[in-house]
Amino acid sequence: MKTLTNNFLFLCLIFSISNSIAVSQNVYIPNVTFKNYLLNNPAINTNADAEIQITEASSFSDTINVSDMHITDLTGIEAFTSLTYLNCSANDLTSLNVSTNTALLVLYCFFNSLTDLNVNTNTSLEEFVCDNNLLTSLDVSANTSLKILRCSNNELTSLDVSGNTALTLLRCSNNQIGSLDISNNSNLFQLHCYVNQLTSLNAKNGNNTSLLVFFATYNPDLTCIQVDNPAWSDTNWLGVDSMVVFSENCNTGLAEENNQPHTISIYPNPASNFITLETQTTKGIYQLQDITGKILLDGNVNAAMFNLDISALSKGVYFLSLQTNDGLLIKKIEVVK
């Protein structure tokens, strides 16, 4: 009798160990919708059972597309270490862990509620789309193979793409970015950075003629964009606010500046024939420069109100500087014909 009891206990122990081993070999996937998607994919669930084994997940190197499936939790994706394409867009995700998915080439996670996303280990990424989330920061410094980056409609205050020299397309519109430098991104052919808080935009990358799509409108404090050739940009890049000027060096003083008290009026603007200046002083000097910094008109301020004849100027953008005892005013003037 004792022998039978011992044998029974031994068999129970063996069953328990075997069951534990089987469970440990399965990927934990709490979201039913996500799990059913994986189970119904014969390329993933190769043995057609009711679980996804770790070996099945780690050997799968193709595509997982679970977009628009109302998924709230993508736990289990970590086991797919050879995965190259993940589309989990238009779901209800508040977090996403892709730290072990180091083979990823493409990641689409737009239209979710992500507040944080770490892609530092995804060094093979070539296409990364995270539009329409709640991201306040984004670090892509490790993603040096990135060709396409779309991060519009988030809450980003800064974006550093200086190390992403392979970029061909950048969309970062509808954020709160204060400055953007694409001077290292000579492969860019498309830039969308409209509706931000840009005060500085350096687009002087040595290959502006290949940057054929350029939209930087609705940046109310952006007055100067640094470029390769101002004349070329003025002709070809029309997606800028009317008061923006192109310059080879936006640090030369051509950007609009006003450290004067509000005692000076310049009108009309835009203008075609004359500009009127009204000041509270009768002593000072003025200069009118084109976008290259060349002085076209200059003279003394000798009255509280005087007219400046601009009828000989061509259509375009100019800078009028006015130096008085109160300080310096630099105003952008648009000449229309």
C-alpha positions in Angstrom: 0.0 0.0 0.0 2.9 2.3 0.9 4.4 1.6 -2.5 1.3 2.5 -4.4 1.0 5.8 -2.4 4.6 6.7 -3.2 4.1 5.9 -6.9 1.0 8.1 -7.0 2.8 11.0 -5.3 5.7 10.6 -7.8 3.3 10.7 -10.8 1.7 13.8 -9.4 5.1 15.4 -9.0 6.0 14.5 -12.5 2.7 15.9 -13.8 3.1 19.1 -11.8 6.7 19.7 -13.1 5.6 18.9 -16.7 2.7 21.3 -16.4 5.0 24.0 -15.0 7.4 23.5 -17.8 4.7 23.8 -20.4 3.3 26.9 -18.9 6.8 28.5 -18.7 7.2 27.8 -22.4 4.1 29.8 -23.3 4.0 33.6 -23.9 1.9 35.5 -21.4 -0.7 37.4 -23.5 -3.4 38.9 -21.3 -5.4 40.7 -24.0 -7.8 38.3 -25.6 -8.1 40.1 -28.9 -4.3 40.2 -29.3 -4.0 36.6 -28.3 -6.7 35.4 -30.7 -5.0 37.3 -33.6 -1.7 35.5 -32.9 -3.5 32.1 -32.5 -5.3 32.5 -35.8 -2.1 33.3 -37.7 -0.6 29.9 -38.8 2.7 31.5 -39.5 3.0 32.3 -35.8 1.0 29.5 -34.2 2.7 26.8 -36.1 1.5 23.9 -34.0 -2.1 25.1 -34.1 -2.6 24.7 -30.3 -4.3 27.1 -27.8 -1.1 28.9 -26.8 1.8 30.8 -28.3 5.1 29.2 -27.3 8.2 31.3 -26.7 9.9 29.4 -29.5 7.1 30.2 -31.9 7.3 33.9 -31.0 11.1 34.3 -31.1 11.4 32.6 -34.5 8.7 34.7 -36.2 10.4 37.4 -38.3 7.6 38.8 -40.4 4.7 41.2 -39.8 2.2 41.7 -36.9 -0.6 44.0 -37.9 -3.2 44.5 -35.1 -4.3 48.0 -36.1 -7.8 49.3 -35.2 -8.7 46.3 -33.0 -9.4 48.2 -29.7 -6.5 46.5 -28.0 -5.6 48.0 -24.6 -2.6 45.9 -23.8 0.1 44.5 -26.1 1.9 42.5 -23.4 3.5 39.5 -25.0 5.0 41.4 -27.9 8.3 41.3 -26.0 8.7 37.6 -26.9 8.8 38.4 -30.7 12.5 39.2 -30.7 12.9 38.7 -34.5 9.8 40.7 -35.5 10.6 43.2 -38.3 7.2 44.9 -38.8 4.7 46.0 -36.1 1.6 48.0 -36.7 -0.5 48.6 -33.6 -2.0 51.8 -34.7 -5.5 53.1 -33.9 -5.9 51.1 -30.7 -6.3 52.1 -27.0 -2.7 51.6 -25.9 -1.3 53.8 -23.0 2.0 52.0 -23.0 4.1 50.0 -25.4 7.3 48.0 -24.7 9.4 47.3 -27.8 12.7 47.2 -26.0 13.3 43.5 -26.9 12.1 43.8 -30.5 15.5 44.8 -31.7 15.0 43.5 -35.3 12.2 46.0 -36.0 12.5 47.8 -39.3 9.0 49.4 -39.2 7.0 50.6 -36.2 3.5 52.1 -36.6 1.9 53.1 -33.4 -0.1 56.2 -34.3 -3.5 57.1 -32.9 -3.1 55.7 -29.4 -2.7 57.4 -26.0 1.0 56.8 -25.5 2.7 59.2 -23.1 6.1 57.7 -23.3 7.9 55.5 -25.9 11.5 54.2 -25.7 13.0 53.2 -29.0 16.7 53.3 -27.9 17.3 49.6 -28.5 15.5 49.6 -31.9 18.6 50.6 -33.8 17.5 49.0 -37.0 14.4 51.1 -37.4 14.0 52.6 -40.8 10.4 53.8 -40.6 8.8 55.1 -37.3 5.3 56.6 -37.2 4.0 57.7 -33.8 1.6 60.5 -34.8 -1.4 61.4 -32.7 -0.3 60.3 -29.3 0.4 62.2 -26.0 4.2 62.1 -26.2 6.0 64.9 -24.5 9.5 63.8 -25.5 11.1 61.6 -28.1 14.6 60.3 -28.3 15.7 59.0 -31.7 19.4 59.5 -31.3 20.0 55.7 -31.4 18.0 55.3 -34.6 20.6 56.2 -37.1 19.1 54.0 -39.9 15.8 56.0 -39.7 14.6 57.1 -43.1 11.0 58.1 -42.2 10.0 59.8 -39.0 6.4 61.0 -38.4 5.6 62.3 -34.9 3.0 65.0 -35.6 0.1 65.7 -33.2 1.9 65.1 -30.0 3.1 67.4 -27.2 6.8 67.5 -28.1 8.7 70.6 -27.0 12.0 69.6 -28.7 13.2 67.2 -31.4 16.9 66.3 -32.1 17.4 64.7 -35.5 21.0 65.7 -35.9 22.1 62.0 -35.8 19.5 60.8 -38.2 21.4 61.5 -41.4 19.5 58.9 -43.4 16.2 60.8 -43.0 14.3 61.4 -46.2 10.9 62.4 -44.6 10.2 64.3 -41.4 6.8 65.2 -40.2 6.7 66.9 -36.8 3.8 69.3 -37.1 1.2 70.2 -34.5 3.6 70.0 -31.5 5.2 72.7 -29.3 8.8 72.5 -30.7 10.8 75.7 -30.2 13.7 75.1 -32.5 14.6 72.6 -35.3 17.9 71.9 -36.9 18.0 69.8 -40.0 21.4 71.0 -41.2 22.8 67.4 -40.9 19.9 65.9 -42.8 21.1 66.3 -46.4 18.9 63.4 -47.6 15.6 65.0 -46.7 13.2 65.5 -49.5 10.1 66.3 -47.4 9.7 68.4 -44.2 6.4 69.3 -42.4 7.0 71.3 -39.2 3.9 73.6 -39.3 1.9 74.6 -36.2 4.7 74.6 -33.7 6.4 77.3 -31.6 9.5 77.6 -33.7 11.7 80.6 -33.2 14.6 78.9 -35.0 14.8 76.7 -38.1 18.1 75.8 -39.6 17.5 74.1 -43.0 21.0 74.8 -44.4 21.9 71.2 -45.1 23.9 71.7 -48.4 21.2 70.0 -50.4 18.2 72.2 -50.3 17.4 71.6 -54.0 16.4 68.0 -53.1 14.1 69.2 -50.3 11.1 69.6 -52.6 8.3 69.5 -50.0 8.7 72.2 -47.3 5.9 73.3 -45.0 6.7 75.5 -42.0 3.6 77.7 -41.7 1.8 78.7 -38.4 4.9 79.3 -36.4 4.1 82.9 -35.2 7.5 83.7 -33.8 9.6 82.4 -36.7 11.0 85.2 -38.8 14.1 83.8 -40.4 14.9 80.4 -41.9 18.5 79.6 -42.5 19.0 78.0 -46.0 21.6 77.3 -48.7 20.4 79.8 -51.2 17.8 82.4 -50.1 16.7 83.2 -53.7 16.1 79.6 -54.5 14.2 78.9 -51.3 12.1 82.1 -51.9 11.1 80.8 -55.3 10.6 77.1 -54.4 9.5 76.9 -50.8 6.1 78.6 -50.6 4.9 76.8 -47.5 6.1 79.5 -45.1 4.3 82.4 -43.3 4.3 85.7 -45.3 6.6 87.4 -42.8 9.4 84.8 -42.9 12.6 85.6 -44.6 15.2 83.1 -45.9 18.9 83.8 -45.1 22.2 82.1 -45.3 22.8 83.2 -41.7 19.9 84.1 -39.4 22.4 85.2 -36.8 23.6 88.3 -38.6 20.8 90.5 -37.2 18.4 90.1 -40.1 15.9 88.4 -37.9 13.2 90.7 -36.5 14.2 92.3 -33.2 12.6 94.9 -31.0 14.2 96.1 -27.8 12.5 99.5 -28.3 9.5 100.6 -26.2 6.3 100.7 -28.2 6.9 104.3 -29.3 7.4 103.6 -33.0 4.9 102.8 -35.7 5.8 101.6 -39.2 2.9 101.4 -41.7 1.5 100.3 -44.1 3.0 96.8 -44.1 2.8 95.2 -46.7 3.5 98.4 -48.8 4.2 99.2 -52.5 5.3 102.9 -52.7 5.9 104.5 -49.3 6.4 103.5 -45.7 5.5 105.9 -43.0 7.6 106.0 -39.8 6.2 107.6 -36.6 8.5 108.0 -33.6 8.7 110.0 -30.4 12.2 111.2 -31.3 13.6 113.3 -34.1 17.1 111.9 -33.9 18.3 108.6 -35.3 19.4 106.6 -38.4 17.6 104.0 -40.5 18.8 101.3 -43.0 16.8 99.1 -45.4 18.4 95.8 -46.2 17.5 93.0 -48.5 17.5 89.3 -47.4 21.2 89.0 -48.1 22.0 91.9 -45.8 22.8 94.4 -48.6 22.0 98.0 -47.6 19.6 99.5 -50.2 18.5 102.7 -48.4 19.9 104.5 -45.4 19.6 108.0 -43.9 18.9 110.1 -40.9 15.7 110.3 -38.9 15.1 114.1 -38.6 11.4 114.3 -37.8 8.8 112.6 -35.6 7.0 111.4 -38.8 8.5 110.9 -42.2 7.9 108.8 -45.4 10.3 106.4 -46.9 10.1 106.0 -50.7 10.3 102.2 -51.6 8.7 102.5 -55.1 11.9 101.4 -56.8 12.2 98.2 -54.8 11.2 94.8 -56.3 8.5 92.7 -54.8 9.9 90.7 -51.8 10.9 90.9 -48.1 13.2 93.4 -46.7 14.4 94.5 -43.2 14.2 98.1 -41.9 16.4 98.9 -39.0 15.8 102.0 -37.0 18.4 103.1 -34.4 17.4 105.9 -32.0 18.4 106.9 -28.5 15.7 104.5 -27.2 17.3 101.5 -28.8 17.2 99.4 -32.0 14.2 98.3 -33.9 14.4 95.8 -36.8 11.2 95.3 -38.7 10.4 93.0 -41.5 8.8 94.8 -44.5 7.0 93.1 -47.3 6.9 95.0 -50.6 4.1 94.2 -52.9 3.5 95.4 -56.5 
